[in-house]
Amino acid sequence: MFTINTMQKNLCFFKKVIMLSCFLWSMSGHANPQETSQPHWVTIPLGVAGGLEEGNLSAYLLAPQDSTDFICLDAGTVYSGLLVAQQAGSFAKIAPENNQNVVGDVLRSHIKAYLISHAHLDHVAGLVINATDDISKPIMGLPAVLADIQNHLFNWRIFPNFGDVGVQPLLKKYHYIDLPTQEAVTIPQTGMHVTAFPLSHGNNYASTAFLIESGGFYALYLGDTGADSVENTTTLQQLWIKIAPLIKSQQLKGLFIESAYSNERPSKQLYGHLTPQLVIDTLTNLAQQVDSEHTENALREITVIITHIKPVLEAQVNIRETIRAQLSAANHLGIRFILAEQGQKIEF
């Protein structure tokens, strides 16, 4: 006879089966961590292109998810990007003070520091042009990067010296903070810390990766970089060795990495940049550092934001969609790729 007691036993059995199935599904790597974990970071790209588009060059605001105190990672485009972000509603949480508009308030009050990966114009033009209307704040970077800004930009020939060292007279609006390599430094007026790692940007020209920490969680921003296999270096490999433990402990929430060109670009014409296949290759090396036995699942819990795509002049070529398709086709790691779009807020 089918009794209530029998039905309860069956329900208990089915619950156990369902729980076991969910566990096995998650262990197989099919679970979507973005659906179960809360975002810790917010980034608002002020510029995402790697050239040509003067009003859309590399610059990324970054803050902890519950904060509006941003750092600006590179500063190729600033004011134009702030306008686009405002129109997109990305500053909805910010109420301007002192009779400023939203864009002016973010520029002056909410960008607390600039972190510059290297001094190429597409990474610093916005910083220089907007200096006249900005307020006092730090510029942080490797010593060689800051020396380029001091000597070749804020030098009273290219632009007035808004820094606190260099060619006299000193306007002292910006305070330079030299970053040592692989040593955490406090970012003033924020709860964040930064650790700088050198990158190779072709012909022995140095770029920088910034590891940002807040509340025990991390985001990694890579400036322009070539692949180790092309540059004959081990800079990315050394970076991955340092980063892998943070992925294992689920403290690294996301990373920014460039893909300037599509796969069709010859390696001799990359000039210190990456393609989708080289992105996959180097992230595979990272996955091997994280879990050599299960590389296909090693990076599933981090968001990878693609930056610095160079526009092309050829007719009927959509370079962004080409790079998106090439990343997708080679993505054997199950990575969540996001192609950064100017002004569009990303949480991770």
C-alpha positions in Angstrom: 0.0 0.0 0.0 1.3 3.5 -0.9 1.4 5.4 2.4 2.3 9.0 3.4 5.5 7.5 5.0 6.4 5.9 1.6 5.9 9.2 -0.2 8.1 11.1 2.3 10.9 8.6 1.8 10.6 9.0 -2.0 10.7 12.8 -1.7 13.8 12.5 0.5 15.5 10.2 -2.0 14.7 12.6 -4.9 16.0 15.6 -3.0 19.3 13.8 -2.5 19.5 12.9 -6.2 18.8 16.5 -7.2 21.5 17.8 -4.7 24.0 15.3 -6.0 23.2 16.2 -9.6 23.7 19.9 -8.9 27.1 19.2 -7.2 28.3 17.1 -10.1 27.1 19.8 -12.6 29.1 22.5 -10.8 32.2 20.3 -10.5 32.1 19.7 -14.2 32.7 23.4 -14.8 29.2 24.2 -16.2 28.1 26.4 -13.3 28.2 30.1 -14.1 30.0 31.7 -11.2 28.8 35.1 -12.3 25.3 34.0 -11.3 26.3 33.0 -7.7 29.0 35.5 -6.8 28.5 39.2 -6.1 30.5 41.7 -8.1 33.3 43.4 -6.2 34.5 45.9 -8.9 32.9 48.4 -11.2 34.7 49.8 -14.3 33.6 52.6 -16.6 35.6 52.7 -19.8 36.2 56.3 -20.9 38.0 55.1 -24.0 38.6 51.7 -25.5 40.2 52.1 -28.9 43.9 51.6 -29.7 44.2 54.4 -32.2 42.5 56.6 -34.8 39.5 57.6 -32.6 40.9 60.6 -30.7 37.8 60.8 -28.5 37.9 57.1 -27.6 41.4 56.2 -26.4 42.5 53.9 -23.6 41.2 55.0 -20.2 39.3 53.0 -17.6 37.7 54.2 -14.3 37.9 51.6 -11.6 36.4 51.5 -8.1 35.1 49.0 -5.6 31.5 48.1 -6.4 30.1 50.1 -3.5 32.2 53.2 -4.1 32.3 56.2 -6.5 35.9 57.1 -5.7 37.7 56.0 -8.9 41.2 55.6 -10.1 41.8 56.2 -13.8 43.8 53.4 -15.5 45.5 55.2 -18.3 44.1 58.5 -19.6 44.1 58.6 -23.4 40.6 60.0 -23.4 39.0 61.6 -20.3 36.5 64.4 -20.8 34.9 63.0 -24.0 34.6 59.6 -22.3 33.0 61.1 -19.3 30.3 62.7 -21.5 29.6 59.4 -23.2 29.4 57.6 -19.8 27.0 60.3 -18.4 24.7 59.9 -21.5 24.8 56.1 -20.9 23.6 56.6 -17.3 26.9 55.2 -15.8 27.1 58.0 -13.2 23.5 57.7 -11.9 24.7 57.3 -8.3 26.7 60.6 -8.4 25.1 63.8 -7.2 27.2 66.9 -8.2 28.4 69.4 -5.6 29.6 72.9 -5.7 27.4 73.9 -8.7 29.3 71.5 -11.0 27.7 69.3 -13.7 28.1 65.5 -13.3 31.1 65.4 -15.7 32.9 68.2 -14.0 32.2 66.6 -10.6 33.6 63.2 -11.7 36.7 64.7 -13.3 37.6 66.9 -10.3 36.2 65.1 -7.3 35.7 61.4 -8.1 38.9 60.6 -10.1 41.3 60.3 -7.2 44.4 59.3 -9.1 45.8 58.5 -12.5 47.8 55.2 -13.0 49.6 55.4 -16.3 51.0 52.2 -17.8 53.2 53.9 -20.4 53.5 57.4 -21.9 52.4 56.8 -25.5 50.0 59.5 -26.5 47.0 57.2 -26.8 47.3 56.6 -23.1 48.1 60.1 -21.8 46.5 62.7 -24.2 43.4 63.1 -22.0 45.4 63.6 -18.9 47.4 66.3 -20.5 44.6 68.2 -22.2 42.3 68.1 -19.1 45.1 69.2 -16.7 44.0 72.9 -17.0 40.6 72.2 -15.5 41.5 69.3 -13.1 42.3 69.7 -9.5 45.3 68.4 -7.4 45.8 64.6 -7.5 48.6 62.1 -7.9 49.9 60.5 -11.1 51.3 57.0 -10.3 53.5 54.8 -12.4 56.9 53.2 -12.9 59.7 55.8 -12.6 60.6 55.6 -16.3 57.0 56.2 -17.3 56.7 59.3 -15.0 60.0 60.6 -16.3 58.6 60.5 -19.9 55.6 62.6 -18.8 57.8 65.0 -16.9 60.4 65.5 -19.6 58.4 65.2 -22.8 54.9 66.4 -22.0 54.6 68.7 -18.9 57.8 70.6 -19.9 56.5 74.1 -20.9 57.1 73.2 -24.6 54.5 70.6 -25.3 52.3 71.8 -22.3 52.7 73.8 -19.1 54.3 71.9 -16.3 51.4 70.9 -14.1 53.6 68.5 -12.1 55.6 69.1 -8.9 59.0 68.3 -10.4 60.8 69.1 -13.7 61.0 72.3 -15.7 60.4 75.5 -13.7 58.0 77.0 -12.9 56.2 74.2 -11.2 52.4 74.5 -11.1 52.2 71.6 -8.7 48.7 70.4 -9.6 49.9 66.8 -10.0 52.1 64.9 -7.6 54.2 62.1 -9.1 54.4 58.9 -7.1 57.0 56.4 -8.3 55.9 52.8 -8.1 58.4 50.2 -7.2 57.9 46.8 -9.0 56.1 44.1 -7.1 55.5 46.1 -4.0 52.0 47.2 -2.8 51.5 51.0 -2.5 48.5 52.8 -1.1 46.5 54.9 -3.6 45.8 58.2 -1.8 42.2 59.1 -0.9 41.0 55.6 -1.7 40.8 52.3 0.1 42.8 50.7 -2.8 46.4 49.5 -3.1 48.4 49.0 -6.3 51.3 46.7 -7.2 53.1 47.4 -10.5 54.6 44.7 -12.8 56.7 45.5 -15.9 55.4 44.4 -19.3 57.2 44.4 -22.7 55.6 46.6 -25.3 58.0 45.9 -28.2 61.7 47.0 -28.8 62.4 46.8 -25.1 59.9 49.5 -24.4 58.4 49.1 -20.9 54.7 49.1 -20.2 53.0 48.2 -16.9 50.4 45.9 -15.4 48.6 47.2 -12.3 47.3 44.8 -9.7 44.6 46.7 -7.7 43.4 45.5 -4.3 40.5 46.6 -2.1 39.0 44.6 0.8 41.0 41.5 0.0 39.8 41.3 -3.7 41.8 42.2 -6.8 41.6 43.4 -10.3 44.4 43.3 -12.8 44.9 45.8 -15.6 47.5 45.2 -18.3 48.7 48.1 -20.4 49.9 47.5 -23.9 51.9 44.3 -24.1 53.4 41.9 -26.6 53.4 38.1 -26.2 56.3 36.4 -24.6 56.7 34.2 -27.7 57.0 37.2 -30.0 58.9 39.5 -27.7 61.4 36.8 -26.6 60.7 37.7 -22.9 59.1 36.0 -19.9 57.3 39.1 -18.5 53.8 37.7 -18.9 54.9 34.3 -17.6 56.4 36.0 -14.5 53.2 38.0 -14.0 51.0 34.9 -14.2 53.2 33.1 -11.6 52.4 36.0 -9.2 48.7 36.2 -10.1 47.8 32.5 -10.1 47.5 32.1 -6.3 44.9 34.9 -6.3 42.8 33.0 -8.8 43.1 29.8 -6.8 41.9 31.6 -3.7 39.1 33.3 -5.8 40.4 36.8 -4.8 41.1 38.0 -8.4 37.7 39.0 -9.9 38.8 40.1 -13.3 41.6 41.3 -15.6 41.9 43.7 -18.5 44.0 42.6 -21.4 44.5 44.0 -24.9 43.8 42.5 -28.3 44.9 45.3 -30.7 44.8 43.3 -33.9 43.0 40.3 -35.4 44.8 36.9 -36.0 45.5 37.9 -39.6 48.2 40.4 -38.5 51.7 39.1 -39.1 53.8 38.7 -35.9 56.5 41.1 -37.3 53.8 43.8 -37.5 52.4 43.5 -34.0 54.7 46.2 -32.5 54.2 44.9 -29.0 50.5 44.0 -29.1 48.3 40.9 -28.9 45.9 39.1 -31.2 43.0 36.9 -30.1 45.1 33.8 -30.5 47.9 35.2 -28.5 45.5 36.2 -25.8 44.2 32.7 -25.6 47.8 31.3 -25.7 48.9 33.5 -22.8 45.8 32.9 -20.7 46.3 29.2 -21.3 49.7 29.7 -19.7 48.0 31.4 -16.8 45.4 28.6 -16.5 48.3 26.1 -16.3 49.7 28.0 -13.4 46.4 27.9 -11.6 45.5 24.3 -12.2 47.7 22.3 -14.5 45.4 19.2 -14.4 42.2 21.1 -15.1 43.1 24.1 -17.3 39.7 24.1 -18.9 38.1 25.2 -15.6 40.9 27.2 -14.1 39.7 30.7 -15.3 36.0 30.2 -15.3 35.5 32.4 -12.2 37.2 35.6 -13.5 36.0 38.2 -16.0 38.4 39.1 -18.9 37.8 42.5 -20.4 39.3 43.0 -23.8 40.9 46.5 -24.4 42.8 48.5 -27.0 41.2 47.2 -30.2 42.7 49.3 -33.1 40.2 50.5 -35.6 40.8 49.8 -39.3 40.3 51.8 -42.4 39.4 48.9 -44.7 35.9 48.9 -46.0 33.4 46.3 -44.8 35.7 45.2 -41.9 34.1 45.1 -38.4 37.3 44.6 -36.4 35.5 44.3 -33.1 33.2 41.6 -34.3 36.2 39.8 -36.0 38.1 39.8 -32.7 35.0 38.8 -30.8 34.5 35.8 -33.1 38.1 34.8 -33.1 38.2 34.8 -29.3 35.0 32.8 -29.1 36.3 30.2 -31.6 39.5 29.6 -29.7 38.0 29.8 -26.2 38.7 26.3 -24.9 39.0 27.7 -21.4 35.4 28.7 -20.9 36.4 32.4 -20.2 33.8 35.1 -19.9 35.1 37.6 -22.4 33.7 41.2 -22.5 34.8 43.7 -25.2 34.9 47.0 -23.4 32.6 49.7 -24.8 33.0 53.4 -24.2 30.8 54.6 -21.4 29.2 51.2 -20.6 29.6 50.2 -16.9 30.9 46.7 -16.3 30.6 45.0 -12.9 32.7 42.0 -12.0 
